[in-house]
Amino acid sequence: MRKHGGSEVARKGQQLVIGPWLHIPWNQKVGQIDFGPQAANPVDQLQLRWFDFWLKGIPNGADQDPKVRIFVMGANRWRTANQWPLPGTVYRKYYLHSRGDANTDSGDGWLSTEKPDMNDDASVQSRRKAKEAATDTFVYDPSDPVPSIGGRFQASVPGGPYDQRPVLDRPDVLVYTTSPLEEDVEVTGPITVTLYAASSARDTDFVARWVDLCDDRRGARRLHRRAAVRRARLGRRHRRRHPGSSRSASATTPPPSLPMSTRLPAVSSRSRRAAGGIPSPAPNARTNAPAGSRAATTPP
């Protein structure tokens, strides 16, 4: 809006407020976490102040308020700025690592800023083995999908941060965890996940989920922070460039590994330790049929 708004007033008048709440109500306790009095509902007063200025012409200074106000979860305080992403944001890449067994919370997956690299001096055979060992696999059964616990508001699933341990022990969940952090780390801004993946099914979903390891008086919980779903079916543009291509393959033919990117919702959180996972919270029939259809599912 600040770039493409219909008028200068519209472009300059935009303000962004991001809190830790669900859609409604805007309470300070969300899911299993109480974010403290700083997270108490300010939305009603913000709206009245906004409408008073723009609709009633009351000079209350609403147009001079910070352009960006965002609640930092974990620190439980507000941060203000005049642009988004915040000035001084340092973008950092984290890479998924494993020895080929990142399944479940007790697997060997880890998350690191170190980029996976091959030794150019190594033999072709050793490099091939290293590449194979770095590939994680799981079997997705659409009749037994990974359930959603917390997260985005849904009518059937309570929203907000909830302990993810009940799903992180499933073999169809891949988990990548950082080493314990020596100091607090704040993550504020957009997060993009690029995943190289393949499936033997005609269609499937991949889900990137950020989970915060929280050690407090209630124990070492793994709390949901953000998640995004990527449906793997190919777009028409890719099919035109590569006639006959498909993300699916027969049971005896290895499917090609293709990159997919998805963006998690904007976030602001301070953590002592963090884990990333790739579970599947919603069933996909894997048949490339429209969502909600009664098409038969493909066996895992």
C-alpha positions as CSV (number, residue, x, y, z in Angstrom):
1,M,0.0,0.0,0.0
2,R,2.8,2.5,0.8
3,K,4.2,1.8,-2.7
4,H,1.1,1.4,-4.8
5,G,-1.7,3.2,-2.9
6,G,-4.1,5.2,-5.0
7,S,-3.1,8.6,-3.5
8,E,-0.2,10.2,-1.6
9,V,-2.4,10.4,1.5
10,A,-3.1,6.7,1.2
11,R,0.5,5.8,0.7
12,K,1.8,7.9,3.5
13,G,-1.1,7.2,5.9
14,Q,-0.5,3.4,6.2
15,Q,0.2,2.0,9.6
16,L,1.0,-1.6,10.6
17,V,0.2,-3.1,14.0
18,I,1.2,-6.8,14.7
19,G,0.3,-8.3,18.0
20,P,0.5,-11.9,19.4
21,W,-3.3,-12.4,19.3
22,L,-5.7,-14.6,17.5
23,H,-8.3,-13.1,15.1
24,I,-10.7,-12.3,18.0
25,P,-10.6,-11.8,20.9
26,W,-7.4,-9.8,21.5
27,N,-6.4,-11.2,24.9
28,Q,-3.0,-11.3,26.4
29,K,-3.2,-15.0,27.0
30,V,-3.0,-16.8,23.6
31,G,-2.9,-20.6,23.4
32,Q,-0.8,-21.8,26.3
33,I,1.1,-18.6,26.7
34,D,0.3,-15.4,28.7
35,F,2.2,-12.6,27.1
36,G,1.7,-10.3,30.0
37,P,0.0,-6.9,30.5
38,Q,1.8,-5.3,27.5
39,A,-0.3,-7.6,25.3
40,A,-3.6,-6.5,26.7
41,N,-6.1,-5.5,24.0
42,P,-5.2,-2.1,22.5
43,V,-7.2,-2.7,19.3
44,D,-10.5,-1.0,20.3
45,Q,-8.7,2.2,21.3
46,L,-6.4,2.1,18.2
47,Q,-9.5,1.8,15.9
48,L,-11.4,4.6,17.7
49,R,-8.4,6.9,17.5
50,W,-7.9,6.1,13.8
51,F,-11.5,6.7,12.9
52,D,-11.7,9.9,15.0
53,F,-8.8,11.4,13.0
54,W,-9.7,10.2,9.4
55,L,-13.5,10.2,9.6
56,K,-14.4,12.9,12.1
57,G,-11.4,15.2,11.5
58,I,-10.4,15.2,15.2
59,P,-6.7,16.4,15.4
60,N,-5.6,13.7,17.9
61,G,-2.2,13.0,16.3
62,A,-3.1,9.6,14.9
63,D,-1.3,10.4,11.7
64,Q,1.9,11.0,13.7
65,D,1.9,7.6,15.4
66,P,4.7,5.2,14.5
67,K,4.2,3.6,11.1
68,V,5.1,0.1,12.5
69,R,4.2,-1.3,15.9
70,I,5.1,-5.0,16.5
71,F,4.9,-7.1,19.6
72,V,8.1,-9.1,20.3
73,M,7.0,-12.5,21.8
74,G,9.3,-13.8,24.4
75,A,10.5,-10.3,25.3
76,N,6.8,-9.4,25.7
77,R,7.2,-5.8,24.7
78,W,6.4,-3.5,21.8
79,R,8.9,-2.3,19.2
80,T,8.2,0.7,17.0
81,A,9.7,1.9,13.7
82,N,8.8,3.8,10.6
83,Q,9.3,1.1,8.0
84,W,8.9,-2.6,7.5
85,P,11.1,-4.7,7.6
86,L,12.6,-2.8,10.5
87,P,15.7,-0.6,9.7
88,G,18.9,-2.5,10.5
89,T,17.4,-5.9,9.9
90,V,20.2,-8.4,9.2
91,Y,19.0,-11.4,7.1
92,R,20.6,-14.7,8.0
93,K,20.4,-18.0,6.3
94,Y,19.9,-21.3,8.2
95,Y,20.5,-24.6,6.5
96,L,18.9,-28.0,7.1
97,H,21.4,-30.7,8.0
98,S,21.2,-34.4,8.9
99,R,22.9,-37.8,8.3
100,G,19.7,-39.0,6.7
101,D,17.6,-39.6,9.8
102,A,15.9,-36.4,10.8
103,N,12.6,-38.1,11.6
104,T,11.1,-37.3,15.0
105,D,12.4,-35.0,17.7
106,S,15.1,-37.5,18.6
107,G,16.5,-37.8,15.1
108,D,19.8,-36.4,13.8
109,G,18.6,-33.3,12.1
110,W,20.1,-30.0,13.0
111,L,19.8,-26.3,11.9
112,S,22.9,-24.3,11.3
113,T,24.2,-21.1,9.5
114,E,26.9,-23.3,8.0
115,K,26.1,-24.1,4.4
116,P,26.3,-27.8,3.4
117,D,29.3,-28.2,1.2
118,M,31.1,-31.0,-0.7
119,N,34.8,-31.4,-0.7
120,D,36.0,-30.9,-4.2
121,D,39.0,-33.2,-3.5
122,A,36.8,-36.1,-2.4
123,S,36.2,-39.0,-4.7
124,V,33.1,-39.2,-6.8
125,Q,31.9,-42.2,-4.8
126,S,32.4,-40.5,-1.4
127,R,30.6,-37.3,-2.6
128,R,27.7,-39.4,-3.8
129,K,27.4,-41.2,-0.5
130,A,27.6,-37.8,1.4
131,K,24.8,-36.5,-0.9
132,E,22.6,-39.6,-0.3
133,A,23.2,-39.4,3.5
134,A,22.0,-35.8,3.5
135,T,18.6,-36.8,2.1
136,D,15.7,-37.3,4.6
137,T,12.7,-39.3,3.7
138,F,9.3,-40.0,5.3
139,V,6.1,-41.8,4.4
140,Y,3.0,-39.7,4.4
141,D,-0.3,-41.5,4.9
142,P,-3.3,-39.3,4.0
143,S,-5.5,-41.5,6.2
144,D,-3.3,-40.6,9.2
145,P,-2.1,-37.0,8.7
146,V,-0.1,-35.1,11.2
147,P,-2.7,-33.2,13.3
148,S,-2.5,-29.4,13.8
149,I,-2.0,-28.3,17.4
150,G,-2.4,-24.6,17.8
151,G,-1.2,-22.2,15.1
152,R,-3.5,-20.2,12.9
153,F,-7.1,-19.8,14.1
154,Q,-9.5,-22.5,12.9
155,A,-13.0,-23.4,14.0
156,S,-11.9,-27.0,14.9
157,V,-8.4,-26.3,16.2
158,P,-7.6,-24.0,19.1
159,G,-5.2,-21.3,17.8
160,G,-2.0,-19.8,19.2
161,P,1.2,-21.3,20.6
162,Y,0.8,-24.9,21.9
163,D,3.3,-27.5,22.9
164,Q,4.2,-29.5,19.7
165,R,5.8,-32.5,21.5
166,P,2.8,-34.8,20.7
167,V,3.5,-34.5,17.0
168,L,7.3,-34.2,17.0
169,D,7.6,-37.9,17.9
170,R,5.9,-39.0,14.6
171,P,8.1,-40.7,12.0
172,D,6.5,-38.6,9.3
173,V,7.8,-35.4,10.8
174,L,11.3,-34.1,10.1
175,V,12.9,-32.0,12.8
176,Y,15.9,-29.7,12.5
177,T,17.2,-28.1,15.7
178,T,19.8,-25.4,16.5
179,S,22.4,-26.0,19.2
180,P,21.7,-24.2,22.5
181,L,22.1,-20.5,22.0
182,E,24.6,-18.7,24.1
183,E,22.4,-15.5,24.2
184,D,18.9,-14.5,23.3
185,V,18.2,-14.2,19.6
186,E,15.4,-12.0,18.3
187,V,13.8,-13.0,15.0
188,T,11.7,-10.1,13.6
189,G,10.6,-9.9,10.0
190,P,9.7,-12.1,7.0
191,I,10.9,-15.7,6.9
192,T,11.2,-17.7,3.6
193,V,11.8,-21.4,3.5
194,T,13.3,-22.9,0.3
195,L,13.0,-26.7,0.2
196,Y,14.4,-29.2,-2.3
197,A,11.9,-32.1,-2.2
198,A,10.3,-34.8,-4.3
199,S,7.3,-37.1,-3.9
200,S,6.3,-40.4,-5.4
201,A,2.7,-39.2,-5.3
202,R,0.9,-37.1,-7.9
203,D,0.5,-34.3,-5.4
204,T,1.3,-33.7,-1.8
205,D,1.9,-30.9,0.7
206,F,5.0,-29.7,2.5
207,V,4.7,-27.7,5.7
208,A,7.5,-25.5,7.2
209,R,6.9,-24.9,10.9
210,W,9.0,-22.9,13.3
211,V,9.0,-24.2,16.8
212,D,10.5,-22.5,19.8
213,L,12.1,-24.6,22.5
214,C,10.9,-23.0,25.7
215,D,12.4,-24.2,29.1
216,D,10.4,-22.7,32.0
217,R,8.7,-23.8,35.2
218,R,6.4,-25.9,33.1
219,G,9.2,-27.9,31.6
220,A,11.0,-28.0,28.2
221,R,8.1,-27.3,25.9
222,R,8.2,-26.9,22.1
223,L,5.9,-24.1,21.2
224,H,4.5,-23.3,17.8
225,R,5.4,-19.9,16.4
226,R,4.7,-19.8,12.7
227,A,3.9,-22.3,9.8
228,A,3.2,-22.2,6.1
229,V,1.9,-24.8,3.7
230,R,3.3,-25.4,0.2
231,R,1.2,-27.5,-2.2
232,A,3.6,-29.3,-4.5
233,R,1.7,-29.6,-7.7
234,L,3.4,-28.0,-10.7
235,G,2.2,-24.7,-12.2
236,R,1.2,-24.4,-15.9
237,R,4.2,-22.2,-16.6
238,H,6.7,-25.0,-15.5
239,R,4.7,-27.6,-17.5
240,R,5.0,-25.4,-20.7
241,R,8.8,-25.1,-20.2
242,H,9.3,-28.8,-19.4
243,P,6.6,-30.8,-21.4
244,G,5.9,-34.1,-19.7
245,S,7.5,-33.1,-16.4
246,S,5.9,-34.0,-13.1
247,R,6.7,-34.1,-9.5
248,S,5.3,-37.6,-9.3
249,A,7.1,-40.8,-10.3
250,S,6.5,-44.5,-10.3
251,A,7.5,-46.6,-7.3
252,T,10.6,-47.8,-9.1
253,T,11.7,-44.4,-10.6
254,P,13.3,-41.8,-8.3
255,P,11.4,-38.5,-8.7
256,P,13.3,-35.4,-9.5
257,S,14.1,-33.1,-6.5
258,L,12.8,-29.6,-7.3
259,P,13.0,-26.4,-5.2
260,M,9.9,-24.9,-3.6
261,S,9.8,-21.7,-1.6
262,T,7.1,-20.6,0.8
263,R,6.9,-17.6,3.1
264,L,5.9,-17.8,6.7
265,P,3.7,-15.0,8.1
266,A,5.6,-12.1,9.6
267,V,6.9,-12.8,13.1
268,S,8.7,-11.2,16.0
269,S,10.0,-13.5,18.7
270,R,12.9,-13.7,21.1
271,S,14.2,-17.2,21.7
272,R,16.8,-19.1,23.8
273,R,16.7,-22.0,21.4
274,A,14.8,-22.8,18.2
275,A,13.8,-25.7,16.1
276,G,12.4,-26.0,12.6
277,G,10.2,-28.8,11.4
278,I,8.5,-30.0,8.3
279,P,5.3,-31.8,9.4
280,S,2.0,-32.1,7.5
281,P,-0.9,-30.7,9.5
282,A,-3.6,-31.2,7.0
283,P,-4.5,-34.2,4.8
284,N,-3.7,-34.2,1.1
285,A,-5.3,-36.9,-1.0
286,R,-2.1,-37.0,-3.1
287,T,-4.2,-37.5,-6.3
288,N,-3.9,-33.9,-7.6
289,A,-7.7,-33.7,-7.2
290,P,-9.3,-30.4,-6.1
291,A,-9.3,-29.9,-2.3
292,G,-12.4,-31.3,-0.6
293,S,-13.1,-33.8,-3.4
294,R,-14.0,-37.4,-2.7
295,A,-11.2,-38.7,-5.0
296,A,-9.6,-41.9,-3.7
297,T,-6.4,-41.4,-1.8
298,T,-3.0,-42.8,-3.0
299,P,-1.4,-45.3,-0.6
300,P,1.7,-44.0,1.1
